[in-house]
Every structure is written in structure tokens, then in C-alpha cells.
């Protein structure tokens, strides 16, 4: 906490948290903790959990790409990307 920027300096940031529900390396608690901290700091973020372990999945990457495209303003936030 002493090394964190003040909330007003974090307003322009965005984050995407993706975590496996069955992760045996980093328990899902860490993602929940990150979600709560970013919420308290006022950082815009999205948190998603996936039925997987400590790995990357196609669904996870697709969700991140969609989040990034929206964050960069490449697609409207309510666009259907089916």
C-alpha cells in the first residue's frame, strides 16, 4: 500500500483479471483479492474465472482480446462479438 499511487492517479488504468477455478499454482483467492483491491482503488477492471487450472485457454484469450478491443475503442462496449 505505501508504494501505490493515489486513486486519482489510477483513474485512467484498466485491467483484465483471468483465473482458473482449479489453479493449483496460484489459488483463485489471489484473483478475488486483486479484484477487490482494484475495486477499492477505483480502477476499471473485469474479472473472469474459467474452468481450468494454471493455463491459458482459447476462451480466456478470446475474452481478453474482446476486452482489449473495447478498452482501445475498437468496438463499442455493447457490440455482439459472437
C-alpha positions in Angstrom: 0.0 0.0 0.0 2.7 2.6 0.7 4.1 2.2 -2.8 0.7 2.5 -4.6 -0.2 5.6 -6.5 -3.1 7.6 -5.1 -6.6 6.6 -6.6 -6.8 9.8 -8.7 -3.6 8.8 -10.5 -5.1 5.3 -11.3 -8.3 6.6 -12.9 -7.0 6.1 -16.5 -6.0 2.5 -15.9 -7.9 -0.6 -16.9 -7.3 -4.3 -16.0 -8.4 -7.7 -17.1 -8.1 -10.5 -14.5 -8.4 -14.0 -15.7 -8.0 -17.0 -13.5 -8.6 -20.7 -13.5 -11.0 -22.0 -10.9 -8.8 -25.1 -10.5 -5.4 -23.4 -10.5 -3.1 -25.4 -8.2 -0.2 -22.9 -8.5 -2.0 -19.6 -7.6 -5.3 -20.2 -5.8 -8.3 -18.3 -7.1 -8.2 -16.3 -3.9 -5.4 -14.2 -5.5 -7.7 -13.2 -8.3 -10.5 -12.4 -5.9 -8.1 -10.3 -3.8 -6.9 -8.4 -6.9 -10.5 -7.8 -8.0 -11.3 -6.4 -4.5 -8.2 -4.2 -4.4 -8.8 -2.8 -7.9 -12.4 -2.1 -6.9 -11.3 -0.2 -3.8 -8.8 1.8 -5.9 -11.4 2.7 -8.5 -9.5 1.0 -11.3 -11.8 -0.1 -14.1 -11.5 -3.8 -14.5 -13.1 -7.0 -15.5 -12.6 -10.3 -13.6 -13.4 -13.7 -15.2 -12.9 -17.2 -13.9 -12.6 -20.2 -16.1 -13.0 -24.0 -15.6 -9.3 -24.7 -15.9 -6.1 -24.9 -13.9 -2.9 -22.8 -14.2 -3.0 -22.4 -18.0 -4.3 -20.4 -20.9 -7.4 -21.3 -22.8 -8.9 -20.2 -26.1 -11.9 -18.8 -24.3 -9.7 -16.8 -21.9 -7.6 -15.3 -24.8 -10.8 -14.5 -26.8 -12.3 -12.7 -23.7 -9.0 -10.8 -23.2 -8.9 -9.8 -26.9 -12.5 -8.6 -26.7 -11.8 -6.6 -23.5 -8.7 -5.1 -25.1 -10.6 -4.1 -28.3 -13.3 -2.4 -26.2 -10.7 -0.7 -24.0 -8.9 0.7 -27.1 -12.2 1.8 -28.5 -12.0 -0.5 -31.5 -15.5 -1.8 -30.9 -18.5 -0.4 -28.9 -18.8 -1.9 -25.4 -22.2 -3.4 -26.2 -21.2 -4.9 -29.6 -22.1 -8.5 -30.0 -18.9 -10.4 -31.0 -20.3 -13.9 -31.3 
